[in-house]
Amino acid sequence: MHLIIGNQNYSSWSMRPWVAMTHFGIAFKTTKLELFTPAFEAQISRYSSAKTVPVLVTDIGTATDSLSILETLADTYPQMWPNNAALKMMGRNAVSQMHSGFFALRGEMPMNCRANQRNLTITLACRSDIDKIEALWAACLGAANEAGHKEGYLLGGFSIADAFFAPVVVRLRGYKVAVNATTQSYMDRILSNPAVKAWIAAGLEETAILQEDEAGTD
């Protein structure tokens, strides 16, 4: 399989499938395209008419959008979701909320692996998004614990849900956001995941500066 991604320092959508595939040991090759360049549209058009990253090229077709990619992969790799049907449904609900919501957080806190406790003034709408995410994570973690899964990820073991929220963890860490103890514990778990660490390390090695995705000051 062939995964086409954007800059690893900035591309939250690309991070999701790359981290999930790396964590679950799924073989793939990667092509990285630099976002917001004159050449990007022509380059991505070779792979997808949607002209966005990520894109996953497979033997049976091309999946575009991170949710489509991960659910396509889950057909072949069901371990990407928990066996527990109730937890699986809860995870899908959480992923759907992330996929279609939290716009204030996305707009005000662009993902940036190089951000290191940057001071950032956020609006009440953004803080509301953060509060909702904290409550969502607490609900998932609580349900997993009640089901006897205490690995520290949202649904017990690492799943698509964790891959989906990994970019949010990067944001909360980078922009010096005050969070509760449960959230901090979950963030620490995600940031210690080898696949997440590898993605962040690759992002830190990049030198491109995309002003569209810069916010705050060090």
N, C-alpha and C positions, 0 to 999 in steps of 0.2 A: 504494500500500500504506500501511497505517496501523499504526504500531508504538506499543504502549502500554508505558510503562516506569515504574519507580519513581524515587525520589530519586537524582539522578546522583552525589551525594556518597557514597551508601551502597550502591546496588543493583548488586552484582557481576553478577547474572544478567542484568539489563537492559543492562549495559555491553557484553556480548558481541555481540548482534546489532546494536546501534546503531553500535558501532565498525566491525564488518565491513561493514555496509551503507554507512556513510559512506566508508570506505576504497575500496570498489569502485564508488562513484558510483551506487549504486542509489537511485532516487527513492522517497522515503517521507515521510509526515508523522508527527509525534510528538505523543502526548498523555502528559503526565507526571502521575502520581498520587502523592500523598504517602502513604508507608507508615505503618502503625501509627496511623492516625487513625480516629475513629468512622465517617467517611464512606467509607473505603477499600473495604470489602466491597461496599457498594452500587454504588460506582463501577466496580470491576473486574468485577462481575457482569454489567454491560452488554456486556462483551466476551467473557467466558469463564466457564464453570461451574467451572473449576479454581481461580478466584479468586486467582491468583498472577500476578506479572509476571515476564518480559515476555510480551506477546501480539502476534502479527502477524496482522492482518486482511487477507486477499487476495481477489481476485476469485473464487477457487475454494474458499475456506474459511478457517478460522482455525487458525493454528498456535500452540500453547502450549508453553512451556518453551524455553529457549535452544537446546538441541540440535535439537529438532524444527524450530524456526524456521530455523536455519542450514542444516540438511540439506535442508529444503524449498526454500530459496533456491538452494542449490547445484544443484538440478535444472535451474534456469533459467540460473544463472550458474556454470557448471562451473569457471571460473577461480578460484573460491574455494578449490579444492583444486589441488595440483600435478598436472601431466600424468603424472609418474612414478608408476606404479602402486605400487611398493614404498614410496615416500615417502608416498603417499596413505594406504596401509594403516597405516603407522607413525603418521601424524597422527591417524587415526581411533582407533587404540589409545590414543594420548596423551589425546585428548579424552574418550574413554570413562572413563579413569582419573580425570580431573578431575571429570567429571560425577557419578561414583558413589563417589568416595573423598576422601581427605585431610580427614577430618572434624575432626581435632584442629586443623589450621591454620584451617579455616573457623570453628570455634567460638571459638578463642582470639584470632584476628586478623581481626576484621570489617573489611571494606573501608571505607576512610574517606579520601577525597581530601584532606581537611584535615589529616590526620595528617602531621606533618613531623618525621621522625626521633624519634618518641616512644619513650620508654623503656618497654619491655614485657617482663615476665618470662613466659617461655613454658615449657611442660612438655617433658619428654623426648619425649612422643608428638608434640607439635607440631614439635620439632626434627627428629624422624624423618621427618615428612611433608615438611619443607623439604629434607632430604637426598635423599629419593626424587624430589622435583620437580627438584632440581638435576641428578641423575643422568639423569632422563628428558630434560630439555632438552639435556644434553650429548650424549646418544645421538642425538637428532633432528638437532642441529646437525652432529654428526660425519657422519651419513649424508648430509645435504644437501651437505656439503663434498665428500665422496667422489663424489657424483653430479655435481659440478661447479657446484653452486649456492652461491655465497658472499655472498649478499645480507645475511646476518646474522639472518634470521628462522628459525624452527624447521625449516621444510621448504624453505628457499631464499627464495622470495618470500613476502610476507604471505599468510596463509591462515586458514581457520577455526581452526586450532590456535592461532595467535597471538592471535586474538580471544578464545579461550576462556581463555588463560592471562594475558591483560592484567590482570585484576583481581588476580591473584597478584603480578604485578610491582608494582602499586600498594601492596599490603600489605607486601611486602618492603622497599620504599623507605620507606614511612611509619613502620614500626615498628623501624627501625634494626637490621635483621637482618644478621648477618655472612654473606656469601656468597663463593663463589670467583670467580676472575677471569672464567671463562667465563660464569657466571651474570650477573655485573655487566655484561659487554659486551652480553649479550642484553637485559638490563633497559634499558640505555642506548638500544639500538636501538628497543625498544618505546616508551619514554618520549619518543623523538624523532618518533614517527609522528604526522602531523598529526591523524588521527582520534582517537587516544588523547589527544593534547594538548587537542583540542577538548572531549572528554568531561570531562577533569579540570578544565578551565577552567570549564565549566558547573557542575560539582560545587562548585567553590570559591565560586561566586557564590550558592549557596543559603545560606539562613540557618537552616533548620530543624535542630534538634538532636534526634536520635533516640537516647535513652539506650541502647536495645537494641543499637545498633551503635557505641557508644563504648567505647574501651579504652585504657588507658595514660594517661600525662600528658605534656604538652609540656615 
